[in-house]
């Protein structure tokens, strides 16, 4: 790494997009991923859809006990 960088020709906000959607990666343990893949395959849905459904159910449970 250089000790000093020249940003004199830099442009503030050049890559900023106000309505950009950021998808955060989620890393699952191997056994969790295997289980979810098998469940999704048996239901005929994508893993992402299955996980979203499961998380929505958990959110409902959490909100119900508040």
mmCIF file of the N, C-alpha and C atoms, coordinates in Angstrom:
data_MODEL
# 
_entry.id   MODEL 
# 
loop_
_atom_site.group_PDB 
_atom_site.id 
_atom_site.type_symbol 
_atom_site.label_atom_id 
_atom_site.label_alt_id 
_atom_site.label_comp_id 
_atom_site.label_asym_id 
_atom_site.label_entity_id 
_atom_site.label_seq_id 
_atom_site.pdbx_PDB_ins_code 
_atom_site.Cartn_x 
_atom_site.Cartn_y 
_atom_site.Cartn_z 
_atom_site.occupancy 
_atom_site.B_iso_or_equiv 
_atom_site.pdbx_formal_charge 
_atom_site.auth_seq_id 
_atom_site.auth_comp_id 
_atom_site.auth_asym_id 
_atom_site.auth_atom_id 
_atom_site.pdbx_PDB_model_num 
ATOM 1   N N  . UNK A 1 1  ? 0.841   -1.174  0.000  1.00 0.00 ? 1  UNK A N  1 
ATOM 2   C CA . UNK A 1 1  ? 0.000   0.000   0.000  1.00 0.00 ? 1  UNK A CA 1 
ATOM 3   C C  . UNK A 1 1  ? 0.890   1.243   0.000  1.00 0.00 ? 1  UNK A C  1 
ATOM 4   N N  . UNK A 1 2  ? 0.524   2.202   -0.789 1.00 0.00 ? 2  UNK A N  1 
ATOM 5   C CA . UNK A 1 2  ? 1.293   3.436   -0.843 1.00 0.00 ? 2  UNK A CA 1 
ATOM 6   C C  . UNK A 1 2  ? 1.114   4.216   0.456  1.00 0.00 ? 2  UNK A C  1 
ATOM 7   N N  . UNK A 1 3  ? 2.105   5.021   0.782  1.00 0.00 ? 3  UNK A N  1 
ATOM 8   C CA . UNK A 1 3  ? 1.994   5.865   1.965  1.00 0.00 ? 3  UNK A CA 1 
ATOM 9   C C  . UNK A 1 3  ? 1.064   7.039   1.715  1.00 0.00 ? 3  UNK A C  1 
ATOM 10  N N  . UNK A 1 4  ? 0.964   7.463   0.463  1.00 0.00 ? 4  UNK A N  1 
ATOM 11  C CA . UNK A 1 4  ? 0.131   8.618   0.138  1.00 0.00 ? 4  UNK A CA 1 
ATOM 12  C C  . UNK A 1 4  ? -0.555  8.399   -1.211 1.00 0.00 ? 4  UNK A C  1 
ATOM 13  N N  . UNK A 1 5  ? -1.800  8.776   -1.313 1.00 0.00 ? 5  UNK A N  1 
ATOM 14  C CA . UNK A 1 5  ? -2.573  8.656   -2.544 1.00 0.00 ? 5  UNK A CA 1 
ATOM 15  C C  . UNK A 1 5  ? -3.023  10.038  -2.997 1.00 0.00 ? 5  UNK A C  1 
ATOM 16  N N  . UNK A 1 6  ? -3.082  10.254  -4.308 1.00 0.00 ? 6  UNK A N  1 
ATOM 17  C CA . UNK A 1 6  ? -3.470  11.536  -4.866 1.00 0.00 ? 6  UNK A CA 1 
ATOM 18  C C  . UNK A 1 6  ? -4.938  11.473  -5.302 1.00 0.00 ? 6  UNK A C  1 
ATOM 19  N N  . UNK A 1 7  ? -5.792  12.138  -4.555 1.00 0.00 ? 7  UNK A N  1 
ATOM 20  C CA . UNK A 1 7  ? -7.219  12.194  -4.875 1.00 0.00 ? 7  UNK A CA 1 
ATOM 21  C C  . UNK A 1 7  ? -7.613  13.542  -5.474 1.00 0.00 ? 7  UNK A C  1 
ATOM 22  N N  . UNK A 1 8  ? -6.642  14.320  -5.927 1.00 0.00 ? 8  UNK A N  1 
ATOM 23  C CA . UNK A 1 8  ? -6.930  15.664  -6.432 1.00 0.00 ? 8  UNK A CA 1 
ATOM 24  C C  . UNK A 1 8  ? -7.829  15.639  -7.674 1.00 0.00 ? 8  UNK A C  1 
ATOM 25  N N  . UNK A 1 9  ? -7.813  14.560  -8.431 1.00 0.00 ? 9  UNK A N  1 
ATOM 26  C CA . UNK A 1 9  ? -8.655  14.459  -9.620 1.00 0.00 ? 9  UNK A CA 1 
ATOM 27  C C  . UNK A 1 9  ? -9.871  13.569  -9.370 1.00 0.00 ? 9  UNK A C  1 
ATOM 28  N N  . UNK A 1 10 ? -10.109 13.242  -8.115 1.00 0.00 ? 10 UNK A N  1 
ATOM 29  C CA . UNK A 1 10 ? -11.254 12.404  -7.763 1.00 0.00 ? 10 UNK A CA 1 
ATOM 30  C C  . UNK A 1 10 ? -12.565 13.158  -7.904 1.00 0.00 ? 10 UNK A C  1 
ATOM 31  N N  . UNK A 1 11 ? -13.637 12.421  -8.138 1.00 0.00 ? 11 UNK A N  1 
ATOM 32  C CA . UNK A 1 11 ? -14.957 13.020  -8.313 1.00 0.00 ? 11 UNK A CA 1 
ATOM 33  C C  . UNK A 1 11 ? -15.896 12.464  -7.241 1.00 0.00 ? 11 UNK A C  1 
ATOM 34  N N  . UNK A 1 12 ? -16.349 13.323  -6.345 1.00 0.00 ? 12 UNK A N  1 
ATOM 35  C CA . UNK A 1 12 ? -17.225 12.898  -5.261 1.00 0.00 ? 12 UNK A CA 1 
ATOM 36  C C  . UNK A 1 12 ? -18.568 12.419  -5.802 1.00 0.00 ? 12 UNK A C  1 
ATOM 37  N N  . UNK A 1 13 ? -18.985 11.246  -5.340 1.00 0.00 ? 13 UNK A N  1 
ATOM 38  C CA . UNK A 1 13 ? -20.291 10.725  -5.705 1.00 0.00 ? 13 UNK A CA 1 
ATOM 39  C C  . UNK A 1 13 ? -20.385 10.121  -7.096 1.00 0.00 ? 13 UNK A C  1 
ATOM 40  N N  . UNK A 1 14 ? -19.270 9.870   -7.730 1.00 0.00 ? 14 UNK A N  1 
ATOM 41  C CA . UNK A 1 14 ? -19.267 9.377   -9.107 1.00 0.00 ? 14 UNK A CA 1 
ATOM 42  C C  . UNK A 1 14 ? -20.048 8.062   -9.243 1.00 0.00 ? 14 UNK A C  1 
ATOM 43  N N  . UNK A 1 15 ? -19.938 7.183   -8.275 1.00 0.00 ? 15 UNK A N  1 
ATOM 44  C CA . UNK A 1 15 ? -20.589 5.883   -8.351 1.00 0.00 ? 15 UNK A CA 1 
ATOM 45  C C  . UNK A 1 15 ? -21.817 5.773   -7.457 1.00 0.00 ? 15 UNK A C  1 
ATOM 46  N N  . UNK A 1 16 ? -22.202 6.848   -6.800 1.00 0.00 ? 16 UNK A N  1 
ATOM 47  C CA . UNK A 1 16 ? -23.362 6.847   -5.919 1.00 0.00 ? 16 UNK A CA 1 
ATOM 48  C C  . UNK A 1 16 ? -24.649 6.765   -6.721 1.00 0.00 ? 16 UNK A C  1 
ATOM 49  N N  . UNK A 1 17 ? -25.527 5.839   -6.339 1.00 0.00 ? 17 UNK A N  1 
ATOM 50  C CA . UNK A 1 17 ? -26.847 5.711   -6.955 1.00 0.00 ? 17 UNK A CA 1 
ATOM 51  C C  . UNK A 1 17 ? -27.868 5.727   -5.834 1.00 0.00 ? 17 UNK A C  1 
ATOM 52  N N  . UNK A 1 18 ? -28.691 6.757   -5.812 1.00 0.00 ? 18 UNK A N  1 
ATOM 53  C CA . UNK A 1 18 ? -29.626 6.973   -4.702 1.00 0.00 ? 18 UNK A CA 1 
ATOM 54  C C  . UNK A 1 18 ? -30.536 5.777   -4.448 1.00 0.00 ? 18 UNK A C  1 
ATOM 55  N N  . UNK A 1 19 ? -31.091 5.187   -5.483 1.00 0.00 ? 19 UNK A N  1 
ATOM 56  C CA . UNK A 1 19 ? -32.049 4.100   -5.317 1.00 0.00 ? 19 UNK A CA 1 
ATOM 57  C C  . UNK A 1 19 ? -31.444 2.719   -5.573 1.00 0.00 ? 19 UNK A C  1 
ATOM 58  N N  . UNK A 1 20 ? -30.125 2.620   -5.451 1.00 0.00 ? 20 UNK A N  1 
ATOM 59  C CA . UNK A 1 20 ? -29.471 1.337   -5.679 1.00 0.00 ? 20 UNK A CA 1 
ATOM 60  C C  . UNK A 1 20 ? -29.883 0.347   -4.596 1.00 0.00 ? 20 UNK A C  1 
ATOM 61  N N  . UNK A 1 21 ? -30.098 -0.890  -5.001 1.00 0.00 ? 21 UNK A N  1 
ATOM 62  C CA . UNK A 1 21 ? -30.485 -1.937  -4.064 1.00 0.00 ? 21 UNK A CA 1 
ATOM 63  C C  . UNK A 1 21 ? -29.241 -2.743  -3.710 1.00 0.00 ? 21 UNK A C  1 
ATOM 64  N N  . UNK A 1 22 ? -29.008 -2.917  -2.433 1.00 0.00 ? 22 UNK A N  1 
ATOM 65  C CA . UNK A 1 22 ? -27.841 -3.640  -1.964 1.00 0.00 ? 22 UNK A CA 1 
ATOM 66  C C  . UNK A 1 22 ? -28.285 -5.009  -1.461 1.00 0.00 ? 22 UNK A C  1 
ATOM 67  N N  . UNK A 1 23 ? -27.796 -6.055  -2.082 1.00 0.00 ? 23 UNK A N  1 
ATOM 68  C CA . UNK A 1 23 ? -28.088 -7.416  -1.636 1.00 0.00 ? 23 UNK A CA 1 
ATOM 69  C C  . UNK A 1 23 ? -26.898 -7.928  -0.836 1.00 0.00 ? 23 UNK A C  1 
ATOM 70  N N  . UNK A 1 24 ? -27.114 -8.100  0.444  1.00 0.00 ? 24 UNK A N  1 
ATOM 71  C CA . UNK A 1 24 ? -26.044 -8.568  1.309  1.00 0.00 ? 24 UNK A CA 1 
ATOM 72  C C  . UNK A 1 24 ? -25.906 -10.081 1.196  1.00 0.00 ? 24 UNK A C  1 
ATOM 73  N N  . UNK A 1 25 ? -24.676 -10.566 1.101  1.00 0.00 ? 25 UNK A N  1 
ATOM 74  C CA . UNK A 1 25 ? -24.497 -12.019 1.052  1.00 0.00 ? 25 UNK A CA 1 
ATOM 75  C C  . UNK A 1 25 ? -24.749 -12.621 2.429  1.00 0.00 ? 25 UNK A C  1 
ATOM 76  N N  . UNK A 1 26 ? -25.338 -13.786 2.444  1.00 0.00 ? 26 UNK A N  1 
ATOM 77  C CA . UNK A 1 26 ? -25.579 -14.504 3.690  1.00 0.00 ? 26 UNK A CA 1 
ATOM 78  C C  . UNK A 1 26 ? -24.852 -15.835 3.574  1.00 0.00 ? 26 UNK A C  1 
ATOM 79  N N  . UNK A 1 27 ? -24.003 -16.126 4.538  1.00 0.00 ? 27 UNK A N  1 
ATOM 80  C CA . UNK A 1 27 ? -23.215 -17.352 4.512  1.00 0.00 ? 27 UNK A CA 1 
ATOM 81  C C  . UNK A 1 27 ? -23.782 -18.331 5.523  1.00 0.00 ? 27 UNK A C  1 
ATOM 82  N N  . UNK A 1 28 ? -24.165 -19.508 5.036  1.00 0.00 ? 28 UNK A N  1 
ATOM 83  C CA . UNK A 1 28 ? -24.779 -20.523 5.880  1.00 0.00 ? 28 UNK A CA 1 
ATOM 84  C C  . UNK A 1 28 ? -23.774 -21.630 6.176  1.00 0.00 ? 28 UNK A C  1 
ATOM 85  N N  . UNK A 1 29 ? -23.931 -22.249 7.347  1.00 0.00 ? 29 UNK A N  1 
ATOM 86  C CA . UNK A 1 29 ? -23.132 -23.426 7.661  1.00 0.00 ? 29 UNK A CA 1 
ATOM 87  C C  . UNK A 1 29 ? -23.491 -24.532 6.674  1.00 0.00 ? 29 UNK A C  1 
ATOM 88  N N  . UNK A 1 30 ? -22.568 -25.427 6.440  1.00 0.00 ? 30 UNK A N  1 
ATOM 89  C CA . UNK A 1 30 ? -22.777 -26.486 5.456  1.00 0.00 ? 30 UNK A CA 1 
ATOM 90  C C  . UNK A 1 30 ? -24.023 -27.319 5.741  1.00 0.00 ? 30 UNK A C  1 
ATOM 91  N N  . UNK A 1 31 ? -24.201 -27.712 7.025  1.00 0.00 ? 31 UNK A N  1 
ATOM 92  C CA . UNK A 1 31 ? -25.353 -28.568 7.332  1.00 0.00 ? 31 UNK A CA 1 
ATOM 93  C C  . UNK A 1 31 ? -26.676 -27.809 7.182  1.00 0.00 ? 31 UNK A C  1 
ATOM 94  N N  . UNK A 1 32 ? -26.672 -26.527 7.492  1.00 0.00 ? 32 UNK A N  1 
ATOM 95  C CA . UNK A 1 32 ? -27.881 -25.714 7.329  1.00 0.00 ? 32 UNK A CA 1 
ATOM 96  C C  . UNK A 1 32 ? -28.208 -25.569 5.846  1.00 0.00 ? 32 UNK A C  1 
ATOM 97  N N  . UNK A 1 33 ? -27.194 -25.292 5.051  1.00 0.00 ? 33 UNK A N  1 
ATOM 98  C CA . UNK A 1 33 ? -27.404 -25.125 3.617  1.00 0.00 ? 33 UNK A CA 1 
ATOM 99  C C  . UNK A 1 33 ? -27.903 -26.426 2.990  1.00 0.00 ? 33 UNK A C  1 
ATOM 100 N N  . UNK A 1 34 ? -27.323 -27.553 3.382  1.00 0.00 ? 34 UNK A N  1 
ATOM 101 C CA . UNK A 1 34 ? -27.763 -28.849 2.845  1.00 0.00 ? 34 UNK A CA 1 
ATOM 102 C C  . UNK A 1 34 ? -29.215 -29.121 3.199  1.00 0.00 ? 34 UNK A C  1 
ATOM 103 N N  . UNK A 1 35 ? -29.577 -28.844 4.446  1.00 0.00 ? 35 UNK A N  1 
ATOM 104 C CA . UNK A 1 35 ? -30.957 -29.063 4.891  1.00 0.00 ? 35 UNK A CA 1 
ATOM 105 C C  . UNK A 1 35 ? -31.922 -28.189 4.087  1.00 0.00 ? 35 UNK A C  1 
ATOM 106 N N  . UNK A 1 36 ? -31.595 -26.914 3.965  1.00 0.00 ? 36 UNK A N  1 
ATOM 107 C CA . UNK A 1 36 ? -32.476 -25.993 3.246  1.00 0.00 ? 36 UNK A CA 1 
ATOM 108 C C  . UNK A 1 36 ? -32.594 -26.353 1.765  1.00 0.00 ? 36 UNK A C  1 
ATOM 109 N N  . UNK A 1 37 ? -31.494 -26.785 1.166  1.00 0.00 ? 37 UNK A N  1 
ATOM 110 C CA . UNK A 1 37 ? -31.542 -27.182 -0.235 1.00 0.00 ? 37 UNK A CA 1 
ATOM 111 C C  . UNK A 1 37 ? -32.460 -28.393 -0.420 1.00 0.00 ? 37 UNK A C  1 
ATOM 112 N N  . UNK A 1 38 ? -32.362 -29.347 0.503  1.00 0.00 ? 38 UNK A N  1 
ATOM 113 C CA . UNK A 1 38 ? -33.220 -30.531 0.409  1.00 0.00 ? 38 UNK A CA 1 
ATOM 114 C C  . UNK A 1 38 ? -34.682 -30.161 0.601  1.00 0.00 ? 38 UNK A C  1 
ATOM 115 N N  . UNK A 1 39 ? -34.970 -29.292 1.583  1.00 0.00 ? 39 UNK A N  1 
ATOM 116 C CA . UNK A 1 39 ? -36.354 -28.840 1.814  1.00 0.00 ? 39 UNK A CA 1 
ATOM 117 C C  . UNK A 1 39 ? -36.913 -28.107 0.606  1.00 0.00 ? 39 UNK A C  1 
ATOM 118 N N  . UNK A 1 40 ? -36.107 -27.207 0.049  1.00 0.00 ? 40 UNK A N  1 
ATOM 119 C CA . UNK A 1 40 ? -36.540 -26.423 -1.106 1.00 0.00 ? 40 UNK A CA 1 
ATOM 120 C C  . UNK A 1 40 ? -36.807 -27.340 -2.301 1.00 0.00 ? 40 UNK A C  1 
ATOM 121 N N  . UNK A 1 41 ? -35.928 -28.303 -2.512 1.00 0.00 ? 41 UNK A N  1 
ATOM 122 C CA . UNK A 1 41 ? -36.101 -29.221 -3.634 1.00 0.00 ? 41 UNK A CA 1 
ATOM 123 C C  . UNK A 1 41 ? -37.384 -30.027 -3.469 1.00 0.00 ? 41 UNK A C  1 
ATOM 124 N N  . UNK A 1 42 ? -37.659 -30.506 -2.243 1.00 0.00 ? 42 UNK A N  1 
ATOM 125 C CA . UNK A 1 42 ? -38.861 -31.309 -2.020 1.00 0.00 ? 42 UNK A CA 1 
ATOM 126 C C  . UNK A 1 42 ? -40.138 -30.486 -2.194 1.00 0.00 ? 42 UNK A C  1 
ATOM 127 N N  . UNK A 1 43 ? -40.056 -29.167 -1.915 1.00 0.00 ? 43 UNK A N  1 
ATOM 128 C CA . UNK A 1 43 ? -41.221 -28.288 -2.087 1.00 0.00 ? 43 UNK A CA 1 
ATOM 129 C C  . UNK A 1 43 ? -41.300 -27.709 -3.496 1.00 0.00 ? 43 UNK A C  1 
ATOM 130 N N  . UNK A 1 44 ? -40.235 -27.866 -4.266 1.00 0.00 ? 44 UNK A N  1 
ATOM 131 C CA . UNK A 1 44 ? -40.213 -27.340 -5.628 1.00 0.00 ? 44 UNK A CA 1 
ATOM 132 C C  . UNK A 1 44 ? -40.058 -25.836 -5.698 1.00 0.00 ? 44 UNK A C  1 
ATOM 133 N N  . UNK A 1 45 ? -39.310 -25.258 -4.734 1.00 0.00 ? 45 UNK A N  1 
ATOM 134 C CA . UNK A 1 45 ? -39.082 -23.812 -4.712 1.00 0.00 ? 45 UNK A CA 1 
ATOM 135 C C  . UNK A 1 45 ? -37.581 -23.539 -4.617 1.00 0.00 ? 45 UNK A C  1 
ATOM 136 N N  . UNK A 1 46 ? -37.210 -22.294 -4.834 1.00 0.00 ? 46 UNK A N  1 
ATOM 137 C CA . UNK A 1 46 ? -35.819 -21.877 -4.674 1.00 0.00 ? 46 UNK A CA 1 
ATOM 138 C C  . UNK A 1 46 ? -35.484 -21.760 -3.190 1.00 0.00 ? 46 UNK A C  1 
ATOM 139 N N  . UNK A 1 47 ? -34.217 -21.924 -2.853 1.00 0.00 ? 47 UNK A N  1 
ATOM 140 C CA . UNK A 1 47 ? -33.770 -21.819 -1.466 1.00 0.00 ? 47 UNK A CA 1 
ATOM 141 C C  . UNK A 1 47 ? -34.092 -20.438 -0.902 1.00 0.00 ? 47 UNK A C  1 
ATOM 142 N N  . UNK A 1 48 ? -33.877 -19.395 -1.699 1.00 0.00 ? 48 UNK A N  1 
ATOM 143 C CA . UNK A 1 48 ? -34.144 -18.025 -1.234 1.00 0.00 ? 48 UNK A CA 1 
ATOM 144 C C  . UNK A 1 48 ? -35.609 -17.856 -0.849 1.00 0.00 ? 48 UNK A C  1 
ATOM 145 N N  . UNK A 1 49 ? -36.507 -18.405 -1.653 1.00 0.00 ? 49 UNK A N  1 
ATOM 146 C CA . UNK A 1 49 ? -37.940 -18.304 -1.352 1.00 0.00 ? 49 UNK A CA 1 
ATOM 147 C C  . UNK A 1 49 ? -38.268 -19.036 -0.056 1.00 0.00 ? 49 UNK A C  1 
ATOM 148 N N  . UNK A 1 50 ? -37.704 -20.223 0.119  1.00 0.00 ? 50 UNK A N  1 
ATOM 149 C CA . UNK A 1 50 ? -37.932 -20.995 1.339  1.00 0.00 ? 50 UNK A CA 1 
ATOM 150 C C  . UNK A 1 50 ? -37.423 -20.248 2.573  1.00 0.00 ? 50 UNK A C  1 
ATOM 151 N N  . UNK A 1 51 ? -36.226 -19.721 2.479  1.00 0.00 ? 51 UNK A N  1 
ATOM 152 C CA . UNK A 1 51 ? -35.637 -18.993 3.611  1.00 0.00 ? 51 UNK A CA 1 
ATOM 153 C C  . UNK A 1 51 ? -36.468 -17.761 3.937  1.00 0.00 ? 51 UNK A C  1 
ATOM 154 N N  . UNK A 1 52 ? -36.923 -17.026 2.929  1.00 0.00 ? 52 UNK A N  1 
ATOM 155 C CA . UNK A 1 52 ? -37.756 -15.853 3.172  1.00 0.00 ? 52 UNK A CA 1 
ATOM 156 C C  . UNK A 1 52 ? -39.062 -16.233 3.864  1.00 0.00 ? 52 UNK A C  1 
ATOM 157 N N  . UNK A 1 53 ? -39.672 -17.333 3.435  1.00 0.00 ? 53 UNK A N  1 
ATOM 158 C CA . UNK A 1 53 ? -40.906 -17.791 4.082  1.00 0.00 ? 53 UNK A CA 1 
ATOM 159 C C  . UNK A 1 53 ? -40.652 -18.142 5.546  1.00 0.00 ? 53 UNK A C  1 
ATOM 160 N N  . UNK A 1 54 ? -39.558 -18.850 5.798  1.00 0.00 ? 54 UNK A N  1 
ATOM 161 C CA . UNK A 1 54 ? -39.220 -19.236 7.173  1.00 0.00 ? 54 UNK A CA 1 
ATOM 162 C C  . UNK A 1 54 ? -38.969 -18.006 8.043  1.00 0.00 ? 54 UNK A C  1 
ATOM 163 N N  . UNK A 1 55 ? -38.254 -17.040 7.503  1.00 0.00 ? 55 UNK A N  1 
ATOM 164 C CA . UNK A 1 55 ? -37.957 -15.827 8.268  1.00 0.00 ? 55 UNK A CA 1 
ATOM 165 C C  . UNK A 1 55 ? -39.221 -15.007 8.513  1.00 0.00 ? 55 UNK A C  1 
ATOM 166 N N  . UNK A 1 56 ? -40.127 -14.957 7.548  1.00 0.00 ? 56 UNK A N  1 
ATOM 167 C CA . UNK A 1 56 ? -41.391 -14.245 7.758  1.00 0.00 ? 56 UNK A CA 1 
ATOM 168 C C  . UNK A 1 56 ? -42.187 -14.876 8.897  1.00 0.00 ? 56 UNK A C  1 
ATOM 169 N N  . UNK A 1 57 ? -42.191 -16.207 8.939  1.00 0.00 ? 57 UNK A N  1 
ATOM 170 C CA . UNK A 1 57 ? -42.892 -16.905 10.028 1.00 0.00 ? 57 UNK A CA 1 
ATOM 171 C C  . UNK A 1 57 ? -42.253 -16.573 11.372 1.00 0.00 ? 57 UNK A C  1 
ATOM 172 N N  . UNK A 1 58 ? -40.922 -16.566 11.418 1.00 0.00 ? 58 UNK A N  1 
ATOM 173 C CA . UNK A 1 58 ? -40.225 -16.214 12.650 1.00 0.00 ? 58 UNK A CA 1 
ATOM 174 C C  . UNK A 1 58 ? -40.542 -14.784 13.078 1.00 0.00 ? 58 UNK A C  1 
ATOM 175 N N  . UNK A 1 59 ? -40.592 -13.874 12.130 1.00 0.00 ? 59 UNK A N  1 
ATOM 176 C CA . UNK A 1 59 ? -40.914 -12.476 12.447 1.00 0.00 ? 59 UNK A CA 1 
ATOM 177 C C  . UNK A 1 59 ? -42.308 -12.377 13.037 1.00 0.00 ? 59 UNK A C  1 
ATOM 178 N N  . UNK A 1 60 ? -43.270 -13.107 12.456 1.00 0.00 ? 60 UNK A N  1 
ATOM 179 C CA . UNK A 1 60 ? -44.635 -13.101 12.991 1.00 0.00 ? 60 UNK A CA 1 
ATOM 180 C C  . UNK A 1 60 ? -44.659 -13.604 14.425 1.00 0.00 ? 60 UNK A C  1 
ATOM 181 N N  . UNK A 1 61 ? -43.913 -14.675 14.709 1.00 0.00 ? 61 UNK A N  1 
ATOM 182 C CA . UNK A 1 61 ? -43.850 -15.227 16.070 1.00 0.00 ? 61 UNK A CA 1 
ATOM 183 C C  . UNK A 1 61 ? -43.238 -14.218 17.038 1.00 0.00 ? 61 UNK A C  1 
ATOM 184 N N  . UNK A 1 62 ? -42.177 -13.578 16.623 1.00 0.00 ? 62 UNK A N  1 
ATOM 185 C CA . UNK A 1 62 ? -41.509 -12.595 17.476 1.00 0.00 ? 62 UNK A CA 1 
ATOM 186 C C  . UNK A 1 62 ? -42.435 -11.422 17.770 1.00 0.00 ? 62 UNK A C  1 
ATOM 187 N N  . UNK A 1 63 ? -43.117 -10.936 16.740 1.00 0.00 ? 63 UNK A N  1 
ATOM 188 C CA . UNK A 1 63 ? -44.031 -9.802  16.918 1.00 0.00 ? 63 UNK A CA 1 
ATOM 189 C C  . UNK A 1 63 ? -45.228 -10.193 17.773 1.00 0.00 ? 63 UNK A C  1 
ATOM 190 N N  . UNK A 1 64 ? -45.643 -11.435 17.714 1.00 0.00 ? 64 UNK A N  1 
ATOM 191 C CA . UNK A 1 64 ? -46.806 -11.886 18.487 1.00 0.00 ? 64 UNK A CA 1 
ATOM 192 C C  . UNK A 1 64 ? -46.528 -11.899 19.990 1.00 0.00 ? 64 UNK A C  1 
ATOM 193 N N  . UNK A 1 65 ? -45.298 -12.124 20.382 1.00 0.00 ? 65 UNK A N  1 
ATOM 194 C CA . UNK A 1 65 ? -44.973 -12.197 21.815 1.00 0.00 ? 65 UNK A CA 1 
ATOM 195 C C  . UNK A 1 65 ? -44.475 -10.874 22.378 1.00 0.00 ? 65 UNK A C  1 
ATOM 196 N N  . UNK A 1 66 ? -44.400 -9.851  21.574 1.00 0.00 ? 66 UNK A N  1 
ATOM 197 C CA . UNK A 1 66 ? -43.959 -8.530  22.063 1.00 0.00 ? 66 UNK A CA 1 
ATOM 198 C C  . UNK A 1 66 ? -44.981 -7.923  22.973 1.00 0.00 ? 66 UNK A C  1 
# 
